């Protein structure tokens, strides 16, 4: 018997079997990768904007009332919006703000007084929307007197439902020589 012929008859099927196993593994890996890539994973989205002359309200009468209550100061805010997906179109959205304020009334008594300083804070919203938020929908700078609700709506393209605005915490340094806070 020819040894070369025998080795060829054994080697070809063994190599063919190895090749088939390798192709099968490659196909299985490709199918798995295709399945994984067909599942769209929505990630956290972050966007920023600047809001000049943002109305700052309080709960005591100041003589000037705007949509969200008695006005006591104007803020110039750098806003960072972060939306974390929860599934089924639900998002937890946090706005983090830093900036300055220029107050004309006491936020605790409503009495006329001039206060200026630094404001920092966060507020969290529960949002439902068919749209994924897009950082590109937030303008680099908002028009004067734009509120957080407007920026939130811009972030989602105007098709959202908001079901809460808590928790929130804002700190103002210095009002009446102390740090004034609003929380809820």
N, CA and C of each residue as an Amber inpcrd file, in Angstrom:
protein
   552
   0.8440000  -1.1800000   0.0000000   0.0000000   0.0000000   0.0000000
   0.8780000   1.2280000   0.0000000   0.4610000   2.2060000  -0.7130000
   1.2130000   3.4290000  -0.8490000   0.9430000   4.3000000   0.3930000
   1.9970000   4.6190000   1.1480000   1.8800000   5.3800000   2.3870000
   1.3860000   6.7960000   2.1120000   1.8710000   7.3640000   1.0350000
   1.4550000   8.7160000   0.6880000  -0.0440000   8.7540000   0.3950000
  -0.5410000   7.7630000  -0.3160000  -1.9500000   7.6880000  -0.6450000
  -2.7940000   7.5080000   0.6080000  -2.3230000   6.6750000   1.5470000
  -3.0400000   6.4320000   2.8010000  -3.0880000   7.7190000   3.6340000
  -1.9510000   8.4270000   3.7390000  -1.9070000   9.6730000   4.5000000
  -2.8350000  10.7280000   3.8800000  -2.8780000  10.7590000   2.5640000
  -3.7420000  11.7130000   1.8880000  -5.1950000  11.4010000   2.1850000
  -5.5450000  10.0560000   2.1540000  -6.9330000   9.6800000   2.4220000
  -7.3340000   9.9830000   3.8650000  -6.4170000   9.9380000   4.7880000
  -6.7220000  10.2350000   6.2000000  -6.6760000  11.7450000   6.4400000
  -5.6700000  12.4010000   5.9110000  -5.4580000  13.8170000   6.1970000
  -6.5600000  14.6870000   5.6020000  -7.0070000  14.3930000   4.3770000
  -8.0160000  15.2250000   3.7380000  -9.3020000  15.2540000   4.5430000
  -9.8680000  14.0950000   4.9680000 -11.0800000  14.1720000   5.7920000
 -10.8570000  14.8690000   7.1300000  -9.7030000  14.6180000   7.7770000
  -9.4360000  15.2390000   9.0710000  -9.3240000  16.7510000   8.9020000
  -8.5820000  17.1750000   7.8830000  -8.4540000  18.6110000   7.6320000
  -9.8030000  19.2220000   7.2510000 -10.5730000  18.4920000   6.4520000
 -11.8960000  18.9760000   6.0530000 -12.7960000  19.1250000   7.2720000
 -12.7340000  18.1440000   8.1750000 -13.5350000  18.2110000   9.3980000
 -13.1090000  19.4150000  10.2410000 -11.8030000  19.6260000  10.3670000
 -11.2840000  20.7750000  11.1190000 -11.7120000  22.0840000  10.4930000
 -11.6740000  22.1240000   9.1630000 -12.1010000  23.3210000   8.4560000
 -13.5860000  23.5850000   8.6810000 -14.3990000  22.5340000   8.6370000
 -15.8340000  22.6840000   8.8750000 -16.1200000  23.1660000  10.2920000
 -15.3980000  22.6050000  11.2750000 -15.5870000  23.0350000  12.6670000
 -15.2050000  24.5080000  12.8000000 -14.0890000  24.8900000  12.1780000
 -13.6520000  26.2930000  12.2280000 -14.6580000  27.2180000  11.5760000
 -15.1950000  26.8120000  10.4170000 -16.2060000  27.6280000   9.7350000
 -17.4670000  27.7130000  10.5880000 -17.8530000  26.5920000  11.1790000
 -19.0400000  26.5770000  12.0440000 -18.8790000  27.5230000  13.2230000
 -17.6970000  27.5020000  13.8350000 -17.4540000  28.3890000  14.9750000
 -17.4850000  29.8450000  14.5320000 -16.8980000  30.1010000  13.3590000
 -16.9130000  31.4650000  12.8310000 -18.3330000  31.9220000  12.5450000
 -19.1230000  31.0420000  11.9270000 -20.5100000  31.3960000  11.6320000
 -21.3050000  31.6180000  12.9080000 -21.0850000  30.7690000  13.9010000
 -21.8010000  30.9250000  15.1740000 -21.4230000  32.2450000  15.8320000
 -20.1290000  32.5770000  15.7980000 -19.6840000  33.8360000  16.3710000
 -20.2730000  35.0040000  15.5890000 -20.2860000  34.9040000  14.2710000
 -20.8560000  35.9670000  13.4430000 -22.3440000  36.1090000  13.6980000
 -23.0480000  34.9910000  13.8130000 -24.4880000  35.0490000  14.0820000
 -24.7460000  35.6830000  15.4320000 -23.9170000  35.3100000  16.4120000
 -24.0720000  35.8860000  17.7460000 -23.7960000  37.3800000  17.7060000
 -22.7490000  37.7820000  16.9940000 -22.4220000  39.2010000  16.8860000
 -23.5220000  39.9480000  16.1410000 -24.0780000  39.3140000  15.0990000
 -25.1620000  39.9600000  14.3560000 -26.3740000  40.1480000  15.2430000
 -26.6780000  39.1360000  16.0520000 -27.8040000  39.2410000  16.9720000
 -27.5540000  40.3570000  17.9770000 -26.3430000  40.4240000  18.5130000
 -26.0180000  41.4500000  19.4970000 -26.0580000  42.8430000  18.8630000
 -25.5670000  42.9600000  17.6200000 -25.5560000  44.2880000  17.0190000
 -26.9510000  44.7110000  16.5820000 -27.8610000  43.7630000  16.3950000
 -29.2210000  44.1470000  16.0160000 -30.0090000  44.6650000  17.2160000
 -29.5360000  44.3900000  18.4300000 -30.1620000  44.9280000  19.6280000
 -29.5660000  46.3080000  19.8590000 -30.3820000  47.3440000  19.7490000
 -29.8980000  48.7080000  19.9130000 -29.7950000  49.0020000  21.4050000
 -28.5950000  49.3010000  21.8370000 -28.3860000  49.6460000  23.2320000
 -28.3570000  51.1550000  23.3470000 -29.3010000  51.6970000  24.0950000
 -29.3590000  53.1330000  24.3000000 -28.4790000  53.4590000  25.4960000
 -27.6200000  54.4260000  25.3160000 -26.6760000  54.8000000  26.3610000
 -27.0540000  56.1360000  26.9820000 -26.3780000  56.4500000  28.0510000
 -26.5330000  57.7480000  28.7040000 -26.1790000  58.8470000  27.7110000
 -26.9850000  59.9010000  27.7140000 -26.7760000  61.0340000  26.8050000
 -26.5450000  62.2810000  27.6490000 -25.5220000  63.0520000  27.2950000
 -25.2060000  64.2810000  28.0190000 -25.1230000  65.4500000  27.0420000
 -25.7270000  66.5680000  27.4340000 -25.6790000  67.7850000  26.6210000
 -25.5280000  69.0010000  27.5100000 -25.0660000  70.1010000  26.9260000
 -24.8500000  71.3210000  27.7020000 -25.4490000  72.5280000  26.9900000
 -25.7660000  73.5460000  27.7830000 -26.2210000  74.8260000  27.2550000
 -25.9230000  75.9090000  28.2960000 -26.0300000  77.1460000  27.8740000
 -25.8610000  78.2890000  28.7680000 -27.1560000  79.0860000  28.7600000
 -27.6520000  79.4400000  29.9440000 -28.9180000  80.1440000  30.0660000
 -28.7120000  81.4800000  30.7910000 -28.7260000  82.6040000  30.0540000
 -28.5730000  83.9090000  30.7080000 -29.9200000  84.4340000  31.2100000
 -29.8720000  85.1990000  32.2780000 -31.0680000  85.8290000  32.8540000
 -32.1950000  84.8340000  33.1120000 -31.8180000  83.6870000  33.6320000
 -32.7800000  82.6410000  33.9980000 -33.5590000  83.1280000  35.2260000
 -34.8850000  83.0550000  35.1620000 -35.7030000  83.4590000  36.3120000
 -35.4520000  82.5300000  37.4940000 -35.2520000  83.1300000  38.6810000
 -35.1070000  82.3450000  39.9080000 -36.2520000  82.7240000  40.8370000
 -37.0340000  81.7420000  41.2230000 -38.2460000  82.0150000  42.0040000
 -38.1310000  81.5010000  43.4280000 -39.0340000  81.9850000  44.2470000
 -39.1060000  81.6040000  45.6520000 -40.5730000  81.3700000  46.0110000
 -40.8270000  81.1040000  47.2810000 -42.2120000  80.8300000  47.6910000
 -42.8680000  82.0060000  48.4150000 -42.1140000  83.1020000  48.6300000
 -42.6790000  84.2700000  49.3160000 -42.8700000  85.4110000  48.3170000
 -43.9070000  86.2300000  48.4970000 -44.1560000  87.3360000  47.5610000
 -42.9830000  88.3130000  47.5140000 -42.5930000  88.7100000  46.2980000
 -41.4990000  89.6670000  46.1100000 -41.9550000  90.9160000  45.3610000
 -43.1980000  90.9010000  44.8860000 -43.6980000  92.0120000  44.0910000
 -43.6650000  91.7260000  42.5990000 -42.9340000  90.7160000  42.1780000
 -42.8900000  90.3180000  40.7660000 -43.1470000  88.8120000  40.6920000
 -44.1560000  88.4300000  39.9290000 -44.4690000  87.0080000  39.7850000
 -44.3250000  86.5990000  38.3280000 -43.6540000  85.4660000  38.1220000
 -43.5010000  84.8710000  36.7820000 -44.1670000  83.5000000  36.8140000
 -44.0730000  82.7570000  35.7590000 -44.7680000  81.4720000  35.6230000
 -44.5960000  80.5430000  36.8220000 -43.3790000  80.4100000  37.3320000
 -43.1250000  79.4430000  38.4140000 -43.1910000  80.0410000  39.8100000
 -43.6290000  81.2890000  39.9410000 -43.7720000  81.8690000  41.2700000
 -43.1340000  83.2400000  41.3840000 -42.9850000  83.7170000  42.6280000
 -42.3920000  85.0330000  42.8650000 -40.9060000  85.0720000  42.4770000
 -40.5330000  86.0590000  41.6770000 -39.1620000  86.2180000  41.1930000
 -38.3260000  86.9530000  42.2310000 -37.1480000  86.4320000  42.5450000
 -36.2670000  87.1150000  43.4850000 -34.8850000  87.4000000  42.9010000
 -34.4990000  86.6710000  41.8060000 -33.1620000  86.8580000  41.2300000
 -33.1440000  86.4120000  39.7740000 -32.0980000  86.8470000  39.0860000
 -31.8060000  86.3890000  37.7270000 -30.5000000  85.6000000  37.7910000
 -30.4930000  84.4170000  37.1850000 -29.3030000  83.5680000  37.1840000
 -28.6980000  83.5070000  35.7880000 -27.4020000  83.3340000  35.7370000
 -26.6820000  83.0440000  34.4990000 -26.0830000  81.6540000  34.6940000
 -26.6750000  80.6550000  34.0270000 -26.3830000  79.2560000  34.3420000
 -25.7170000  78.4880000  33.2030000 -24.7010000  77.7480000  33.5670000
 -24.1400000  76.7160000  32.6950000 -24.8620000  75.4310000  33.1030000
 -25.5860000  74.8360000  32.1620000 -26.4020000  73.6580000  32.4600000
 -25.8100000  72.4240000  31.7880000 -25.6800000  71.3510000  32.5540000
 -25.2730000  70.0560000  32.0110000 -26.4280000  69.0930000  32.2320000
 -26.9460000  68.5630000  31.1420000 -28.0910000  67.6500000  31.1660000
 -27.6010000  66.2280000  30.9270000 -27.9830000  65.3050000  31.8190000
 -27.6060000  63.9040000  31.6760000 -28.8640000  63.0530000  31.7360000
 -29.0970000  62.2760000  30.6750000 -30.2730000  61.3970000  30.5940000
 -29.8120000  59.9490000  30.6400000 -30.3460000  59.2030000  31.5990000
 -30.0010000  57.7850000  31.7710000 -31.2310000  56.9510000  31.4210000
 -31.0990000  56.0520000  30.4290000 -32.2590000  55.2580000  30.0070000
 -32.6860000  54.2670000  31.0800000 -34.0070000  54.0990000  31.2180000
 -34.5700000  53.1460000  32.1690000 -35.3580000  52.0520000  31.4470000
 -35.4930000  52.1630000  30.1380000 -36.2640000  51.2030000  29.3440000
 -37.6590000  51.7200000  29.0470000 -38.2430000  51.2280000  27.9680000
 -39.6090000  51.5860000  27.5640000 -39.8270000  53.0890000  27.4000000
 -38.8080000  53.8080000  26.9410000 -38.9390000  55.2460000  26.7290000
 -38.8300000  56.0800000  27.9840000 -38.5080000  55.4540000  29.1040000
 -38.3760000  56.1750000  30.3740000 -36.9150000  56.5650000  30.6070000
 -36.7260000  57.7480000  31.1470000 -35.3940000  58.3010000  31.3950000
 -35.3620000  58.9780000  32.7590000 -34.2380000  58.8880000  33.4320000
 -33.9560000  59.7260000  34.5960000 -33.0080000  60.7970000  34.0860000
 -33.4490000  62.0550000  34.1870000 -32.6840000  63.1690000  33.6330000
 -32.2740000  64.0950000  34.7750000 -30.9860000  64.3820000  34.8390000
 -30.4670000  65.2710000  35.8680000 -29.8760000  66.5140000  35.2100000
 -30.2870000  67.6570000  35.7080000 -29.6870000  68.9240000  35.2800000
 -28.7700000  69.3940000  36.4030000 -27.5170000  69.6220000  36.0590000
 -26.5470000  70.1630000  37.0100000 -26.2060000  71.5670000  36.5320000
 -26.3510000  72.5450000  37.4300000 -26.1160000  73.9360000  37.0530000
 -25.0280000  74.5640000  37.9120000 -24.2820000  75.4570000  37.2900000
 -23.3160000  76.3060000  37.9950000 -23.4010000  77.6780000  37.3480000
 -23.2330000  78.7070000  38.1440000 -23.2850000  80.0450000  37.5720000
 -23.3210000  81.1160000  38.6390000 -23.9100000  82.2380000  38.2540000
 -24.0180000  83.3710000  39.1690000 -25.4720000  83.8130000  39.2600000
 -25.7790000  84.5290000  40.3330000 -27.1150000  85.0930000  40.4860000
 -27.0050000  86.5600000  40.8520000 -28.0440000  87.3060000  40.4990000
 -28.1500000  88.7220000  40.8360000 -29.5600000  88.9240000  41.3800000
 -29.6720000  89.0250000  42.7010000 -30.9700000  89.1100000  43.3540000
 -31.3620000  90.5260000  43.7090000 -32.6560000  90.7900000  43.6290000
 -33.1870000  92.1130000  43.9950000 -34.1390000  92.0190000  45.1910000
 -34.4160000  90.7760000  45.6610000 -35.2990000  90.5780000  46.8190000
 -34.7610000  89.4210000  47.6440000 -35.0910000  89.4170000  48.9180000
 -34.7100000  88.3050000  49.7790000 -35.5510000  87.0810000  49.4070000
 -34.9310000  85.9240000  49.1660000 -35.7060000  84.7380000  48.8430000
 -36.4450000  84.1670000  50.0540000 -36.1180000  84.6430000  51.2460000
 -36.7740000  84.1270000  52.4580000 -37.8730000  85.0510000  52.9850000
 -37.7390000  86.3710000  52.7460000 -38.7500000  87.3110000  53.2530000
 -39.4840000  88.0420000  52.1330000 -38.8880000  88.1170000  50.9550000
 -39.4730000  88.8730000  49.8440000 -39.1620000  90.3550000  49.8890000
 -38.5200000  90.8160000  50.9620000 -38.1860000  92.2390000  51.1090000
 -37.1360000  92.6460000  50.0810000 -37.1770000  93.8780000  49.6090000
 -36.1680000  94.3370000  48.6470000 -34.7610000  94.2910000  49.2550000
 -33.8210000  93.7440000  48.5160000 -32.4030000  93.7470000  48.8970000
 -31.5830000  93.2950000  47.6980000 -30.3360000  93.6910000  47.6610000
 -29.4690000  93.3250000  46.5530000 -28.5050000  92.2290000  47.0090000
 -28.5350000  91.1000000  46.3050000 -27.6310000  89.9780000  46.5750000
 -27.0000000  89.5260000  45.2650000 -25.7070000  89.2210000  45.3100000
 -25.0070000  88.6580000  44.1620000 -24.1050000  87.5490000  44.6580000
 -23.9270000  86.5350000  43.8260000 -23.0260000  85.4680000  44.2340000
 -23.0430000  84.3070000  43.2600000 -22.6400000  83.1520000  43.7670000
 -22.5100000  81.9260000  42.9800000 -23.6670000  80.9970000  43.3080000
 -24.2250000  80.3670000  42.2760000 -25.2770000  79.3690000  42.4680000
 -24.7950000  78.0420000  41.8740000 -25.0590000  76.9740000  42.5990000
 -24.8140000  75.6120000  42.1070000 -26.0380000  74.7780000  42.4580000
 -26.3010000  73.7580000  41.6770000 -27.4400000  72.9250000  42.0220000
 -27.6660000  71.7780000  41.0660000 -28.5840000  70.9160000  41.4860000
 -29.0260000  69.7960000  40.6570000 -30.5260000  69.6250000  40.8240000
 -31.1420000  69.1410000  39.7690000 -32.5570000  68.7840000  39.8130000
 -32.7330000  67.5590000  38.9330000 -33.5970000  66.6600000  39.3630000
 -33.7990000  65.4080000  38.6370000 -35.2380000  65.3020000  38.1540000
 -35.4010000  64.8330000  36.9190000 -36.7120000  64.6760000  36.2990000
 -36.9230000  63.2210000  35.8940000 -38.1650000  62.7570000  35.9980000
 -38.5830000  61.4690000  35.4390000 -39.2560000  61.7990000  34.1140000
 -38.7300000  61.2580000  33.0210000 -39.2040000  61.6270000  31.6870000
 -39.5920000  60.3740000  30.9150000 -40.6680000  60.4880000  30.1440000
 -41.0360000  59.4560000  29.1830000 -41.0880000  60.1170000  27.8150000
 -40.4270000  59.4890000  26.8340000 -40.3950000  60.0620000  25.4940000
 -40.1540000  58.9780000  24.4560000 -40.7990000  59.0790000  23.2980000
 -40.4890000  58.1500000  22.2160000 -39.1340000  58.4770000  21.5770000
 -38.5930000  59.6660000  21.8720000 -37.3140000  60.0980000  21.3030000
 -36.1690000  59.8620000  22.2700000 -35.0260000  59.5310000  21.7260000
 -33.7910000  59.5130000  22.4930000 -33.3070000  60.9630000  22.5570000
 -32.8990000  61.4450000  23.7360000 -32.4240000  62.8250000  23.8090000
 -31.1680000  63.0050000  22.9530000 -30.9780000  64.2230000  22.4620000
 -29.8100000  64.5270000  21.6240000 -29.1620000  65.8080000  22.1160000
 -27.8760000  65.7300000  22.3870000 -27.1300000  66.9080000  22.8250000
 -27.1960000  68.0110000  21.7820000 -27.2360000  67.6380000  20.5120000
 -27.2480000  68.6250000  19.4280000 -28.5270000  69.4640000  19.3970000
 -29.5800000  69.0210000  20.0830000 -30.8290000  69.7870000  20.1100000
 -30.7840000  70.9410000  21.1130000 -29.8200000  70.8960000  22.0260000
 -29.6500000  72.0080000  22.9730000 -28.8070000  73.0840000  22.3070000
 -29.3130000  74.3220000  22.2530000 -28.4920000  75.3770000  21.6510000
 -27.2820000  75.6730000  22.5330000 -26.2480000  76.1890000  21.9300000
 -25.0600000  76.5590000  22.7080000 -25.4370000  77.5710000  23.7870000
 -26.3150000  78.5180000  23.4220000 -26.8250000  79.4970000  24.3910000
 -28.3230000  79.6460000  24.1950000 -29.0460000  79.5510000  25.3000000
 -30.4910000  79.7550000  25.2880000 -30.8090000  81.2380000  25.1540000
 -32.0040000  81.5620000  24.6580000 -32.4350000  82.9620000  24.7090000
 -32.5790000  83.3920000  26.1740000 -32.4500000  84.6890000  26.4670000
 -32.6380000  85.1480000  27.8460000 -33.9890000  84.6980000  28.4090000
 -34.0160000  84.4270000  29.6950000 -35.2100000  84.0680000  30.4600000
 -35.7330000  82.6550000  30.1480000 -34.9050000  81.8240000  29.5670000
 -35.3210000  80.4470000  29.2810000 -35.2100000  79.6150000  30.5560000
 -36.2450000  78.8620000  30.8570000 -36.2530000  78.0260000  32.0520000
 -35.7300000  76.6260000  31.7840000 -35.5510000  75.8900000  32.8540000
 -35.0600000  74.5150000  32.7440000 -36.0300000  73.6320000  31.9700000
 -37.3350000  73.8650000  32.1240000 -38.3300000  73.0680000  31.4060000
 -38.1950000  73.1880000  29.8990000 -37.8550000  74.3870000  29.4260000
 -37.6620000  74.5960000  27.9830000 -36.4480000  73.8160000  27.4980000
 -35.3440000  73.8880000  28.2330000 -34.1330000  73.1550000  27.8410000
 -34.3820000  71.6440000  27.8590000 -35.1200000  71.1600000  28.8540000
 -35.4450000  69.7300000  28.9280000 -36.2460000  69.3080000  27.7000000
 -37.2150000  70.1160000  27.3150000 -38.0260000  69.8190000  26.1450000
 -37.1880000  69.8330000  24.8610000 -36.2730000  70.7830000  24.7590000
 -35.3830000  70.8360000  23.5940000 -34.5390000  69.5660000  23.5050000
 -34.0210000  69.1140000  24.6360000 -33.1590000  67.9260000  24.7220000
 -33.8600000  66.6990000  24.1260000 -35.1800000  66.5970000  24.3260000
 -35.9550000  65.4550000  23.8330000 -36.7100000  65.7630000  22.5390000
 -36.4810000  66.9080000  21.9560000 -37.1530000  67.2400000  20.7000000
 -38.6160000  67.5700000  20.8670000 -39.0270000  67.9440000  22.0800000
 -40.3960000  68.3910000  22.3150000 -41.4380000  67.3020000  22.4090000
 -41.0360000  66.0630000  22.5910000 -42.0310000  64.9750000  22.6500000
 -41.8950000  64.1770000  23.9380000 -41.8540000  64.8690000  25.0560000
 -41.6560000  64.1900000  26.3380000 -42.7910000  64.4970000  27.3030000
 -42.9350000  63.6080000  28.2590000 -43.8350000  63.8190000  29.3810000
 -42.9700000  63.7710000  30.6340000 -43.0760000  64.7910000  31.4610000
 -42.2880000  64.8530000  32.6920000 -43.2070000  64.5570000  33.8650000
 -42.7760000  63.6170000  34.7110000 -43.6410000  63.2350000  35.8290000
 -43.0090000  63.5260000  37.1820000 -42.1030000  64.4510000  37.2290000
 -41.5400000  64.8160000  38.5190000 -40.3080000  65.6760000  38.3590000
 -40.0250000  66.4690000  39.3630000 -38.8370000  67.3180000  39.3670000
 -38.2130000  67.2730000  40.7530000 -37.9550000  66.0860000  41.2210000
 -37.3090000  65.9100000  42.5260000 -36.3780000  64.7200000  42.4400000
 -35.3680000  64.6390000  43.1920000 -34.9520000  65.6400000  44.1750000
 -34.2720000  66.8340000  43.5010000 -34.2330000  67.9220000  44.2300000
 -33.4840000  69.0820000  43.7630000 -32.7810000  69.7240000  44.9510000
 -31.6780000  70.3920000  44.6520000 -30.9210000  71.1010000  45.6850000
 -30.1360000  72.2190000  44.9970000 -30.3510000  73.4500000  45.4540000
 -29.6320000  74.6040000  44.9270000 -29.0300000  75.3670000  46.0990000
 -27.7930000  75.8170000  45.9300000 -27.1000000  76.5900000  46.9670000
 -26.6470000  77.9220000  46.3740000 -26.8970000  79.0050000  47.1240000
 -26.5680000  80.3600000  46.6950000 -25.6080000  80.9550000  47.7100000
 -24.4370000  81.3740000  47.2690000 -23.4440000  81.9860000  48.1570000
 -23.1930000  83.3980000  47.6620000 -23.3630000  84.3450000  48.3360000
 -23.8760000  84.5320000  49.6800000 -25.1420000  85.3640000  49.6020000
 -26.1490000  84.9690000  50.3270000 -27.3860000  85.7310000  50.4540000
 -27.4850000  86.1320000  51.9200000 -27.5690000  87.4100000  52.1590000
 -27.6180000  87.9160000  53.5430000 -26.4080000  87.4380000  54.3440000
 -25.2620000  87.3090000  53.6670000 -24.0290000  86.9030000  54.3560000
 -23.9470000  85.4230000  54.6550000 -24.8400000  84.6280000  54.1310000
 -24.8370000  83.2000000  54.4100000 -25.1450000  82.4250000  53.1240000
 -25.0200000  81.1120000  53.1710000 -25.3980000  80.2720000  52.0480000
 -26.8860000  79.9730000  52.1540000 -27.6210000  80.3190000  51.1320000
 -29.0610000  80.0620000  51.0750000 -29.2660000  78.8180000  50.2350000
 -30.1060000  77.8880000  50.7040000 -30.3500000  76.6600000  49.9510000
 -31.8410000  76.4520000  49.7230000 -32.1400000  75.8020000  48.5960000
 -33.4930000  75.3510000  48.2900000 -33.3790000  73.8740000  47.9870000
 -34.1970000  73.0660000  48.6400000 -34.1610000  71.6180000  48.4250000
 -35.5650000  71.0580000  48.4090000 -35.6860000  69.9260000  47.7960000
 -36.9760000  69.2530000  47.7960000 -36.8830000  67.8720000  47.2200000
